Amino acid sequence: MNLIFAKLFERYVKWNYPARFSITMYISVFDFFLAFLILLPTKTYIDHQIFNNEIHYEKSTILIMVFGLLTAIIFFVYIGYIKNNYIQKLSEKYKKRSVNKALLFFIVTFAPVILMVLAGIITVLLNGGSILGNEINGYFE
């Protein structure tokens, strides 16, 4: 993904767009959805196996946790990629490589969506549930 991040950063710079801010937000959103790919099945497994689905969450608690996670990811992405100039180093490293513009935007658009869909599918496959009206017995049931 570093190649995709570097090429997207180059596009932002070429368009005179606020490149540092935009690339920070994109990498943060990508990492956020990647975290959901790991955390959603884990949370569902813990709720189902350990607490027997008896634990109930307040909506405000979940909302605070999600925004807290997003804030932490944005902070660490900013420190890692922008403040330490890692994105410029990646841009220089991949300067000789080229990525088709249509392919780049396809990957940039659909990578977070695919991660979110995968998170739901993996959660249902591991813990059981229903997908498109089909009842699935989970691997851990």
PyMOL CGO cylinders between C-alpha atoms (Angstrom):
from pymol import cmd
from pymol.cgo import CYLINDER

trace = [
    CYLINDER, 0.00, 0.00, 0.00, 2.96, 2.32, 0.41, 0.3, 1, 1, 1, 1, 1, 1,
    CYLINDER, 2.96, 2.32, 0.41, 3.21, 2.55, -3.38, 0.3, 1, 1, 1, 1, 1, 1,
    CYLINDER, 3.21, 2.55, -3.38, -0.45, 3.56, -3.58, 0.3, 1, 1, 1, 1, 1, 1,
    CYLINDER, -0.45, 3.56, -3.58, -0.01, 6.11, -0.79, 0.3, 1, 1, 1, 1, 1, 1,
    CYLINDER, -0.01, 6.11, -0.79, 3.07, 7.59, -2.49, 0.3, 1, 1, 1, 1, 1, 1,
    CYLINDER, 3.07, 7.59, -2.49, 1.38, 7.84, -5.90, 0.3, 1, 1, 1, 1, 1, 1,
    CYLINDER, 1.38, 7.84, -5.90, -1.74, 9.38, -4.38, 0.3, 1, 1, 1, 1, 1, 1,
    CYLINDER, -1.74, 9.38, -4.38, 0.46, 11.91, -2.57, 0.3, 1, 1, 1, 1, 1, 1,
    CYLINDER, 0.46, 11.91, -2.57, 2.15, 12.77, -5.88, 0.3, 1, 1, 1, 1, 1, 1,
    CYLINDER, 2.15, 12.77, -5.88, -1.28, 13.33, -7.47, 0.3, 1, 1, 1, 1, 1, 1,
    CYLINDER, -1.28, 13.33, -7.47, -2.31, 15.64, -4.63, 0.3, 1, 1, 1, 1, 1, 1,
    CYLINDER, -2.31, 15.64, -4.63, 0.89, 17.65, -5.02, 0.3, 1, 1, 1, 1, 1, 1,
    CYLINDER, 0.89, 17.65, -5.02, 0.41, 17.86, -8.80, 0.3, 1, 1, 1, 1, 1, 1,
    CYLINDER, 0.41, 17.86, -8.80, -3.15, 19.18, -8.36, 0.3, 1, 1, 1, 1, 1, 1,
    CYLINDER, -3.15, 19.18, -8.36, -2.03, 21.88, -5.86, 0.3, 1, 1, 1, 1, 1, 1,
    CYLINDER, -2.03, 21.88, -5.86, -4.33, 20.21, -3.37, 0.3, 1, 1, 1, 1, 1, 1,
    CYLINDER, -4.33, 20.21, -3.37, -3.54, 20.23, 0.39, 0.3, 1, 1, 1, 1, 1, 1,
    CYLINDER, -3.54, 20.23, 0.39, -1.47, 17.07, -0.04, 0.3, 1, 1, 1, 1, 1, 1,
    CYLINDER, -1.47, 17.07, -0.04, -0.28, 16.58, 3.53, 0.3, 1, 1, 1, 1, 1, 1,
    CYLINDER, -0.28, 16.58, 3.53, -3.76, 16.86, 4.98, 0.3, 1, 1, 1, 1, 1, 1,
    CYLINDER, -3.76, 16.86, 4.98, -5.42, 14.75, 2.28, 0.3, 1, 1, 1, 1, 1, 1,
    CYLINDER, -5.42, 14.75, 2.28, -2.92, 11.90, 2.41, 0.3, 1, 1, 1, 1, 1, 1,
    CYLINDER, -2.92, 11.90, 2.41, -3.10, 11.88, 6.21, 0.3, 1, 1, 1, 1, 1, 1,
    CYLINDER, -3.10, 11.88, 6.21, -6.87, 11.54, 6.06, 0.3, 1, 1, 1, 1, 1, 1,
    CYLINDER, -6.87, 11.54, 6.06, -6.79, 8.81, 3.41, 0.3, 1, 1, 1, 1, 1, 1,
    CYLINDER, -6.79, 8.81, 3.41, -4.18, 6.71, 5.20, 0.3, 1, 1, 1, 1, 1, 1,
    CYLINDER, -4.18, 6.71, 5.20, -6.10, 7.18, 8.46, 0.3, 1, 1, 1, 1, 1, 1,
    CYLINDER, -6.10, 7.18, 8.46, -9.39, 6.04, 6.91, 0.3, 1, 1, 1, 1, 1, 1,
    CYLINDER, -9.39, 6.04, 6.91, -7.65, 3.04, 5.33, 0.3, 1, 1, 1, 1, 1, 1,
    CYLINDER, -7.65, 3.04, 5.33, -6.05, 2.09, 8.67, 0.3, 1, 1, 1, 1, 1, 1,
    CYLINDER, -6.05, 2.09, 8.67, -9.37, 2.66, 10.45, 0.3, 1, 1, 1, 1, 1, 1,
    CYLINDER, -9.37, 2.66, 10.45, -11.14, 0.17, 8.19, 0.3, 1, 1, 1, 1, 1, 1,
    CYLINDER, -11.14, 0.17, 8.19, -8.20, -2.21, 8.52, 0.3, 1, 1, 1, 1, 1, 1,
    CYLINDER, -8.20, -2.21, 8.52, -8.60, -1.99, 12.30, 0.3, 1, 1, 1, 1, 1, 1,
    CYLINDER, -8.60, -1.99, 12.30, -12.29, -2.88, 11.91, 0.3, 1, 1, 1, 1, 1, 1,
    CYLINDER, -12.29, -2.88, 11.91, -11.25, -5.96, 9.95, 0.3, 1, 1, 1, 1, 1, 1,
    CYLINDER, -11.25, -5.96, 9.95, -9.47, -7.14, 13.10, 0.3, 1, 1, 1, 1, 1, 1,
    CYLINDER, -9.47, -7.14, 13.10, -11.55, -5.62, 15.91, 0.3, 1, 1, 1, 1, 1, 1,
    CYLINDER, -11.55, -5.62, 15.91, -15.10, -6.41, 14.74, 0.3, 1, 1, 1, 1, 1, 1,
    CYLINDER, -15.10, -6.41, 14.74, -14.70, -10.21, 14.62, 0.3, 1, 1, 1, 1, 1, 1,
    CYLINDER, -14.70, -10.21, 14.62, -12.72, -10.12, 17.88, 0.3, 1, 1, 1, 1, 1, 1,
    CYLINDER, -12.72, -10.12, 17.88, -15.39, -8.06, 19.68, 0.3, 1, 1, 1, 1, 1, 1,
    CYLINDER, -15.39, -8.06, 19.68, -18.17, -10.28, 18.39, 0.3, 1, 1, 1, 1, 1, 1,
    CYLINDER, -18.17, -10.28, 18.39, -16.30, -13.43, 19.41, 0.3, 1, 1, 1, 1, 1, 1,
    CYLINDER, -16.30, -13.43, 19.41, -15.68, -12.10, 22.93, 0.3, 1, 1, 1, 1, 1, 1,
    CYLINDER, -15.68, -12.10, 22.93, -19.32, -11.02, 23.30, 0.3, 1, 1, 1, 1, 1, 1,
    CYLINDER, -19.32, -11.02, 23.30, -20.60, -14.35, 22.05, 0.3, 1, 1, 1, 1, 1, 1,
    CYLINDER, -20.60, -14.35, 22.05, -18.22, -16.81, 23.73, 0.3, 1, 1, 1, 1, 1, 1,
    CYLINDER, -18.22, -16.81, 23.73, -17.31, -15.11, 26.99, 0.3, 1, 1, 1, 1, 1, 1,
    CYLINDER, -17.31, -15.11, 26.99, -20.33, -12.98, 27.82, 0.3, 1, 1, 1, 1, 1, 1,
    CYLINDER, -20.33, -12.98, 27.82, -23.01, -15.14, 26.08, 0.3, 1, 1, 1, 1, 1, 1,
    CYLINDER, -23.01, -15.14, 26.08, -24.38, -12.02, 24.37, 0.3, 1, 1, 1, 1, 1, 1,
    CYLINDER, -24.38, -12.02, 24.37, -25.56, -10.70, 27.75, 0.3, 1, 1, 1, 1, 1, 1,
    CYLINDER, -25.56, -10.70, 27.75, -23.47, -7.55, 27.67, 0.3, 1, 1, 1, 1, 1, 1,
    CYLINDER, -23.47, -7.55, 27.67, -25.21, -4.49, 26.27, 0.3, 1, 1, 1, 1, 1, 1,
    CYLINDER, -25.21, -4.49, 26.27, -23.43, -1.38, 25.11, 0.3, 1, 1, 1, 1, 1, 1,
    CYLINDER, -23.43, -1.38, 25.11, -24.62, 2.18, 25.24, 0.3, 1, 1, 1, 1, 1, 1,
    CYLINDER, -24.62, 2.18, 25.24, -24.56, 3.87, 21.84, 0.3, 1, 1, 1, 1, 1, 1,
    CYLINDER, -24.56, 3.87, 21.84, -22.60, 6.76, 23.26, 0.3, 1, 1, 1, 1, 1, 1,
    CYLINDER, -22.60, 6.76, 23.26, -19.92, 4.39, 24.59, 0.3, 1, 1, 1, 1, 1, 1,
    CYLINDER, -19.92, 4.39, 24.59, -19.43, 2.80, 21.19, 0.3, 1, 1, 1, 1, 1, 1,
    CYLINDER, -19.43, 2.80, 21.19, -19.40, 6.20, 19.52, 0.3, 1, 1, 1, 1, 1, 1,
    CYLINDER, -19.40, 6.20, 19.52, -16.73, 7.47, 21.92, 0.3, 1, 1, 1, 1, 1, 1,
    CYLINDER, -16.73, 7.47, 21.92, -14.63, 4.35, 21.33, 0.3, 1, 1, 1, 1, 1, 1,
    CYLINDER, -14.63, 4.35, 21.33, -14.88, 4.68, 17.54, 0.3, 1, 1, 1, 1, 1, 1,
    CYLINDER, -14.88, 4.68, 17.54, -13.98, 8.37, 17.53, 0.3, 1, 1, 1, 1, 1, 1,
    CYLINDER, -13.98, 8.37, 17.53, -11.20, 7.74, 20.03, 0.3, 1, 1, 1, 1, 1, 1,
    CYLINDER, -11.20, 7.74, 20.03, -9.76, 5.03, 17.79, 0.3, 1, 1, 1, 1, 1, 1,
    CYLINDER, -9.76, 5.03, 17.79, -10.04, 7.29, 14.74, 0.3, 1, 1, 1, 1, 1, 1,
    CYLINDER, -10.04, 7.29, 14.74, -8.34, 10.16, 16.58, 0.3, 1, 1, 1, 1, 1, 1,
    CYLINDER, -8.34, 10.16, 16.58, -5.49, 7.91, 17.70, 0.3, 1, 1, 1, 1, 1, 1,
    CYLINDER, -5.49, 7.91, 17.70, -5.03, 6.59, 14.17, 0.3, 1, 1, 1, 1, 1, 1,
    CYLINDER, -5.03, 6.59, 14.17, -4.97, 10.11, 12.71, 0.3, 1, 1, 1, 1, 1, 1,
    CYLINDER, -4.97, 10.11, 12.71, -2.40, 11.16, 15.31, 0.3, 1, 1, 1, 1, 1, 1,
    CYLINDER, -2.40, 11.16, 15.31, -0.09, 8.20, 14.66, 0.3, 1, 1, 1, 1, 1, 1,
    CYLINDER, -0.09, 8.20, 14.66, -0.42, 8.52, 10.87, 0.3, 1, 1, 1, 1, 1, 1,
    CYLINDER, -0.42, 8.52, 10.87, 0.44, 12.20, 11.10, 0.3, 1, 1, 1, 1, 1, 1,
    CYLINDER, 0.44, 12.20, 11.10, 3.49, 11.47, 13.26, 0.3, 1, 1, 1, 1, 1, 1,
    CYLINDER, 3.49, 11.47, 13.26, 4.60, 8.49, 11.16, 0.3, 1, 1, 1, 1, 1, 1,
    CYLINDER, 4.60, 8.49, 11.16, 4.02, 9.73, 7.64, 0.3, 1, 1, 1, 1, 1, 1,
    CYLINDER, 4.02, 9.73, 7.64, 3.94, 13.53, 7.70, 0.3, 1, 1, 1, 1, 1, 1,
    CYLINDER, 3.94, 13.53, 7.70, 5.99, 14.78, 10.62, 0.3, 1, 1, 1, 1, 1, 1,
    CYLINDER, 5.99, 14.78, 10.62, 8.83, 12.30, 9.98, 0.3, 1, 1, 1, 1, 1, 1,
    CYLINDER, 8.83, 12.30, 9.98, 8.64, 13.03, 6.19, 0.3, 1, 1, 1, 1, 1, 1,
    CYLINDER, 8.64, 13.03, 6.19, 8.13, 9.34, 5.47, 0.3, 1, 1, 1, 1, 1, 1,
    CYLINDER, 8.13, 9.34, 5.47, 5.61, 10.11, 2.71, 0.3, 1, 1, 1, 1, 1, 1,
    CYLINDER, 5.61, 10.11, 2.71, 8.20, 12.25, 0.90, 0.3, 1, 1, 1, 1, 1, 1,
    CYLINDER, 8.20, 12.25, 0.90, 10.73, 9.41, 1.22, 0.3, 1, 1, 1, 1, 1, 1,
    CYLINDER, 10.73, 9.41, 1.22, 8.17, 6.98, -0.20, 0.3, 1, 1, 1, 1, 1, 1,
    CYLINDER, 8.17, 6.98, -0.20, 7.42, 9.40, -3.01, 0.3, 1, 1, 1, 1, 1, 1,
    CYLINDER, 7.42, 9.40, -3.01, 11.11, 9.60, -3.89, 0.3, 1, 1, 1, 1, 1, 1,
    CYLINDER, 11.11, 9.60, -3.89, 11.53, 5.83, -3.59, 0.3, 1, 1, 1, 1, 1, 1,
    CYLINDER, 11.53, 5.83, -3.59, 8.66, 5.11, -6.00, 0.3, 1, 1, 1, 1, 1, 1,
    CYLINDER, 8.66, 5.11, -6.00, 9.27, 8.06, -8.32, 0.3, 1, 1, 1, 1, 1, 1,
    CYLINDER, 9.27, 8.06, -8.32, 10.44, 5.80, -11.17, 0.3, 1, 1, 1, 1, 1, 1,
    CYLINDER, 10.44, 5.80, -11.17, 7.38, 3.54, -10.92, 0.3, 1, 1, 1, 1, 1, 1,
    CYLINDER, 7.38, 3.54, -10.92, 4.13, 4.48, -12.53, 0.3, 1, 1, 1, 1, 1, 1,
    CYLINDER, 4.13, 4.48, -12.53, 0.57, 3.47, -11.78, 0.3, 1, 1, 1, 1, 1, 1,
    CYLINDER, 0.57, 3.47, -11.78, -2.26, 3.86, -14.22, 0.3, 1, 1, 1, 1, 1, 1,
    CYLINDER, -2.26, 3.86, -14.22, -4.43, 6.79, -13.14, 0.3, 1, 1, 1, 1, 1, 1,
    CYLINDER, -4.43, 6.79, -13.14, -7.69, 4.82, -13.46, 0.3, 1, 1, 1, 1, 1, 1,
    CYLINDER, -7.69, 4.82, -13.46, -6.24, 1.87, -11.53, 0.3, 1, 1, 1, 1, 1, 1,
    CYLINDER, -6.24, 1.87, -11.53, -4.94, 4.20, -8.80, 0.3, 1, 1, 1, 1, 1, 1,
    CYLINDER, -4.94, 4.20, -8.80, -8.35, 5.80, -8.30, 0.3, 1, 1, 1, 1, 1, 1,
    CYLINDER, -8.35, 5.80, -8.30, -10.08, 2.41, -8.41, 0.3, 1, 1, 1, 1, 1, 1,
    CYLINDER, -10.08, 2.41, -8.41, -7.80, 1.12, -5.64, 0.3, 1, 1, 1, 1, 1, 1,
    CYLINDER, -7.80, 1.12, -5.64, -8.10, 4.33, -3.63, 0.3, 1, 1, 1, 1, 1, 1,
    CYLINDER, -8.10, 4.33, -3.63, -11.89, 4.27, -3.87, 0.3, 1, 1, 1, 1, 1, 1,
    CYLINDER, -11.89, 4.27, -3.87, -12.63, 0.61, -3.30, 0.3, 1, 1, 1, 1, 1, 1,
    CYLINDER, -12.63, 0.61, -3.30, -9.88, -0.51, -0.88, 0.3, 1, 1, 1, 1, 1, 1,
    CYLINDER, -9.88, -0.51, -0.88, -11.62, 0.91, 2.25, 0.3, 1, 1, 1, 1, 1, 1,
    CYLINDER, -11.62, 0.91, 2.25, -15.02, -0.36, 1.05, 0.3, 1, 1, 1, 1, 1, 1,
    CYLINDER, -15.02, -0.36, 1.05, -13.63, -3.85, 0.46, 0.3, 1, 1, 1, 1, 1, 1,
    CYLINDER, -13.63, -3.85, 0.46, -12.03, -3.85, 3.92, 0.3, 1, 1, 1, 1, 1, 1,
    CYLINDER, -12.03, -3.85, 3.92, -15.33, -2.92, 5.56, 0.3, 1, 1, 1, 1, 1, 1,
    CYLINDER, -15.33, -2.92, 5.56, -17.26, -5.58, 3.67, 0.3, 1, 1, 1, 1, 1, 1,
    CYLINDER, -17.26, -5.58, 3.67, -14.60, -8.17, 4.52, 0.3, 1, 1, 1, 1, 1, 1,
    CYLINDER, -14.60, -8.17, 4.52, -14.90, -7.24, 8.20, 0.3, 1, 1, 1, 1, 1, 1,
    CYLINDER, -14.90, -7.24, 8.20, -18.60, -8.06, 8.14, 0.3, 1, 1, 1, 1, 1, 1,
    CYLINDER, -18.60, -8.06, 8.14, -18.17, -11.26, 6.17, 0.3, 1, 1, 1, 1, 1, 1,
    CYLINDER, -18.17, -11.26, 6.17, -15.36, -12.54, 8.39, 0.3, 1, 1, 1, 1, 1, 1,
    CYLINDER, -15.36, -12.54, 8.39, -17.38, -11.70, 11.50, 0.3, 1, 1, 1, 1, 1, 1,
    CYLINDER, -17.38, -11.70, 11.50, -20.37, -13.70, 10.24, 0.3, 1, 1, 1, 1, 1, 1,
    CYLINDER, -20.37, -13.70, 10.24, -18.24, -16.62, 9.06, 0.3, 1, 1, 1, 1, 1, 1,
    CYLINDER, -18.24, -16.62, 9.06, -16.41, -16.89, 12.38, 0.3, 1, 1, 1, 1, 1, 1,
    CYLINDER, -16.41, -16.89, 12.38, -19.24, -16.15, 14.80, 0.3, 1, 1, 1, 1, 1, 1,
    CYLINDER, -19.24, -16.15, 14.80, -22.37, -17.06, 12.86, 0.3, 1, 1, 1, 1, 1, 1,
    CYLINDER, -22.37, -17.06, 12.86, -25.19, -14.94, 11.60, 0.3, 1, 1, 1, 1, 1, 1,
    CYLINDER, -25.19, -14.94, 11.60, -27.10, -14.18, 8.46, 0.3, 1, 1, 1, 1, 1, 1,
    CYLINDER, -27.10, -14.18, 8.46, -25.88, -12.99, 5.07, 0.3, 1, 1, 1, 1, 1, 1,
    CYLINDER, -25.88, -12.99, 5.07, -28.49, -12.14, 2.42, 0.3, 1, 1, 1, 1, 1, 1,
    CYLINDER, -28.49, -12.14, 2.42, -31.11, -14.19, 4.23, 0.3, 1, 1, 1, 1, 1, 1,
    CYLINDER, -31.11, -14.19, 4.23, -28.92, -17.28, 4.51, 0.3, 1, 1, 1, 1, 1, 1,
    CYLINDER, -28.92, -17.28, 4.51, -28.26, -18.45, 8.04, 0.3, 1, 1, 1, 1, 1, 1,
    CYLINDER, -28.26, -18.45, 8.04, -24.61, -19.34, 8.60, 0.3, 1, 1, 1, 1, 1, 1,
    CYLINDER, -24.61, -19.34, 8.60, -23.29, -21.34, 11.52, 0.3, 1, 1, 1, 1, 1, 1,
    CYLINDER, -23.29, -21.34, 11.52, -20.08, -19.75, 12.62, 0.3, 1, 1, 1, 1, 1, 1,
    CYLINDER, -20.08, -19.75, 12.62, -16.76, -21.49, 12.91, 0.3, 1, 1, 1, 1, 1, 1,
    CYLINDER, -16.76, -21.49, 12.91, -16.61, -20.76, 16.65, 0.3, 1, 1, 1, 1, 1, 1,
    CYLINDER, -16.61, -20.76, 16.65, -20.19, -21.82, 17.45, 0.3, 1, 1, 1, 1, 1, 1,
]
cmd.load_cgo(trace, "trace")
